């Protein structure tokens, strides 16, 4: 099959230093047109990127600030490309062979290509450790190439990139299942196992958790692979750390939408980004040092 007509998309929400690092890495290694989408930033991002576009070949677009999944839904509904490469603003492409491999995977007929974030039991940073909450498998969203037509068809069918929780205690009664799930948010109640309810829990991914956390893109991945029976081209765990550098959770911590115990430090990643932009990519950004 022919290589898809693709574009790289980087969403910026008041993290212009980290976004610029993602941008210069994409310009060097992706071999694709790049668009930075600014979402109502309050750190001067829009003005900064407008000036930077005079020196670097990328397009700047602006959108309202919404939850990540909602913004991705809008981008795919409006896309005029065969495929979109999603690159998080806190991610950096490290190798020139990554995106060609992703494009080959998509050309084979897969709905997406990149790395697979496998399902696993959630740790203590997600309310309760142990076999309580399960993290649904998904495409690794910080750097993934997705075909537009199947994603758009899934959105038209009512699916979404949005993160959500499937409450699995008495799931036949959704209101009660939701109420029982909320106990995990109360320190004095979260260790109530309610093991007597285990026969009523539905099986998800071969286990019967109290709840399933569908992170951004996970519900869409499940729909496309389990219901539409489309493949996802996983490039493998061995390449993953060599191909992409990722500072987890910088945007969410910057926006303070929720506490994240495992998020990278915003100031450290900001200073590190400036250093790498200038020393690794040779792009002078004195405006970011002010």
C-alpha positions in Angstrom: 0.0 0.0 0.0 1.1 3.6 -0.5 2.5 5.7 2.3 -0.2 7.8 3.9 -0.3 11.5 3.5 0.5 12.5 7.1 1.1 15.5 9.3 2.6 15.8 12.8 0.5 17.5 15.5 1.8 19.0 18.7 -0.7 20.4 21.2 0.6 23.2 23.4 -1.0 24.4 26.6 1.2 26.9 28.3 4.4 24.8 28.0 6.2 26.6 25.2 9.7 25.5 26.1 8.8 21.8 26.2 6.6 22.2 23.1 9.5 23.8 21.2 11.7 20.8 22.0 9.0 18.5 20.6 8.8 20.7 17.6 12.5 20.8 16.7 12.7 17.1 17.2 9.8 16.5 14.8 11.3 18.9 12.2 14.6 17.0 12.4 13.4 13.4 12.6 9.8 13.0 11.4 10.0 14.2 7.8 6.4 15.5 7.9 4.7 18.9 7.9 4.3 20.0 11.5 1.5 21.9 13.1 1.6 23.3 16.7 -1.9 23.8 18.1 -2.0 26.4 20.9 -4.9 26.0 23.3 -5.4 29.4 25.1 -2.0 29.4 26.6 -1.3 32.0 29.3 2.6 32.0 29.0 2.9 34.0 25.8 3.0 30.9 23.6 1.0 32.2 20.8 3.1 35.3 20.2 6.3 33.2 20.7 5.3 30.6 18.1 4.2 33.2 15.6 7.7 34.7 15.7 9.3 31.3 15.7 7.4 30.4 12.5 9.4 33.1 10.7 12.5 31.0 11.3 11.3 27.4 11.4 9.0 25.6 8.9 5.8 24.8 10.8 2.2 26.0 11.0 0.6 27.5 14.1 -3.1 26.9 14.8 -5.2 27.9 17.7 -8.0 26.0 19.5 -10.0 26.5 22.7 -8.6 24.8 25.8 -10.4 21.5 26.4 -9.6 18.2 27.9 -7.0 16.3 25.8 -9.5 13.7 24.5 -12.0 16.3 23.4 -9.2 18.2 21.5 -8.1 15.1 19.8 -11.7 14.3 18.7 -11.9 17.7 17.1 -8.6 17.4 15.4 -9.5 14.1 13.7 -12.9 15.3 12.7 -11.4 18.3 11.0 -8.3 16.6 9.5 -7.6 16.8 5.8 -4.8 14.2 5.9 -4.8 10.4 5.7 -2.9 10.2 9.0 -1.9 12.3 12.0 1.3 11.8 14.0 0.4 12.8 17.5 3.4 14.0 19.5 2.9 15.2 23.0 4.4 18.6 24.0 6.5 16.8 26.6 7.9 14.2 24.2 10.9 14.3 21.9 11.6 12.1 18.9 15.2 10.8 19.1 15.7 8.8 15.9 15.2 9.4 12.2 14.1 5.8 11.6 11.1 6.0 13.9 8.5 7.7 11.8 9.3 5.8 8.6 8.8 2.6 10.6 5.4 3.9 11.9 4.4 4.8 8.3 5.2 1.3 7.1 3.1 -0.1 9.9 0.2 2.1 8.9 0.6 1.2 5.2 0.2 -2.5 6.1 -3.4 -1.8 6.9 -3.2 -1.1 10.7 -5.4 1.6 12.1 -2.3 3.0 14.0 1.4 2.5 14.5 3.8 3.1 17.4 4.1 1.6 20.8 1.6 -0.4 22.8 0.9 0.7 26.4 -0.1 -2.7 27.7 -2.8 -3.3 30.3 -1.7 -3.6 33.9 -2.9 -3.3 37.5 -2.8 0.3 38.7 -0.3 1.3 41.4 -0.7 3.4 44.5 -0.5 6.6 42.4 -4.0 5.7 41.2 -6.0 5.5 44.4 -5.2 2.0 45.6 -2.4 -0.5 44.8 -2.9 -4.2 44.2 -5.5 -6.0 42.1 -8.1 -3.2 42.4 -8.1 -0.9 39.4 -6.9 -2.0 35.9 -5.3 0.2 33.3 -6.7 -0.6 29.9 -4.3 -1.2 27.0 -4.0 1.5 24.5 -1.9 3.0 21.8 0.9 4.9 23.5 -0.6 8.4 23.0 2.5 10.6 23.5 3.9 9.5 20.1 1.6 7.6 17.7 0.6 7.6 14.1 -3.1 7.1 13.5 -5.0 6.7 10.3 -7.8 9.3 10.0 -10.6 7.3 8.3 -11.0 4.5 10.9 -10.6 6.9 13.8 -13.2 9.3 12.2 -15.6 6.4 11.7 -15.2 5.4 15.3 -16.0 9.0 16.4 -19.0 9.0 14.2 -20.1 5.8 16.0 -20.0 7.5 19.3 -16.5 6.6 20.5 -14.0 9.2 21.7 -10.4 9.7 22.7 -11.7 10.9 26.2 -10.4 9.2 29.3 -13.1 7.5 31.4 -13.6 4.9 34.2 -15.6 1.7 33.8 -17.0 1.1 37.2 -17.2 -2.7 37.7 -18.9 -3.3 41.0 -22.5 -4.4 40.1 -22.1 -3.0 36.5 -25.7 -4.1 35.8 -26.7 -1.0 37.9 -24.4 1.8 36.6 -25.5 4.3 39.2 -24.7 1.9 42.1 -21.4 0.9 40.4 -20.4 4.5 40.2 -21.3 5.1 43.9 -19.3 2.0 45.0 -16.3 3.2 42.8 -16.3 6.5 44.6 -15.3 4.8 47.9 -11.8 4.5 46.4 -11.5 8.3 46.6 -12.2 8.3 50.3 -9.1 7.4 52.5 -11.2 5.7 55.2 -13.2 3.6 52.7 -10.8 2.8 49.9 -9.6 -0.5 51.4 -13.1 -2.0 51.6 -12.7 -4.9 49.2 -16.4 -6.0 49.1 -15.2 -9.4 47.9 -18.7 -10.7 48.0 -19.5 -8.7 44.9 -16.7 -10.3 42.8 -19.1 -12.8 41.0 -21.0 -9.8 39.7 -18.0 -8.1 38.2 -17.6 -8.4 34.4 -14.4 -9.7 32.9 -12.2 -7.0 31.3 -9.0 -8.1 29.5 -9.0 -11.4 31.2 -9.4 -10.1 34.8 -12.3 -8.9 37.0 -11.1 -5.6 38.5 -13.2 -3.3 40.7 -12.8 -0.7 38.0 -11.1 -0.1 34.7 -9.3 3.1 33.9 -9.4 4.0 30.2 -6.7 6.6 29.7 -6.8 8.9 26.7 -7.3 6.8 23.5 -7.8 3.5 25.4 -11.6 3.2 24.7 -10.9 4.1 21.0 -8.2 1.4 20.9 -10.5 -1.2 22.3 -13.3 -0.3 19.8 -11.0 -0.4 16.8 -9.2 -3.6 17.8 -12.0 -5.6 19.4 -15.1 -4.5 17.6 -13.7 -3.4 14.2 -11.0 -6.1 14.3 -8.3 -3.7 13.0 -4.6 -4.2 13.8 -2.3 -1.9 15.7 1.3 -2.0 14.5 3.4 -2.2 17.7 7.0 -1.4 17.0 8.1 -3.2 20.1 9.4 -2.5 23.6 13.1 -2.7 22.6 12.8 0.4 20.3 10.6 2.4 22.6 13.1 4.0 25.0 15.6 4.6 22.2 13.2 6.3 19.9 11.2 8.7 22.1 12.0 10.7 25.2 9.0 11.6 27.4 8.5 13.7 30.5 5.2 12.4 31.7 2.4 14.7 32.8 4.0 18.1 32.4 1.0 19.8 30.8 -1.5 18.4 33.3 0.8 19.5 36.2 1.3 22.9 34.5 -2.5 23.4 34.2 -3.1 22.0 37.7 -6.2 20.1 36.5 -5.4 17.3 39.0 -2.7 16.1 41.3 -0.3 13.8 39.6 2.1 12.0 41.9 4.2 10.6 39.1 4.4 13.8 36.9 7.7 15.3 35.9 8.8 18.6 37.4 7.7 21.5 35.2 10.6 23.8 35.9 13.2 21.1 35.5 11.8 20.0 32.2 11.5 23.6 31.0 15.2 24.3 31.6 16.2 20.9 30.2 14.2 21.6 27.1 15.9 25.0 26.5 19.3 23.4 26.8 18.5 20.6 24.4 16.9 23.0 21.8 20.1 25.0 21.7 22.8 22.3 22.1 21.3 19.3 20.4 19.3 21.0 17.7 21.2 24.2 17.2 18.2 26.5 17.5 18.9 29.7 19.4 15.9 30.6 21.6 17.1 33.6 23.7 13.4 34.6 24.2 13.0 31.4 26.4 15.8 32.3 28.7 14.4 35.7 29.7 
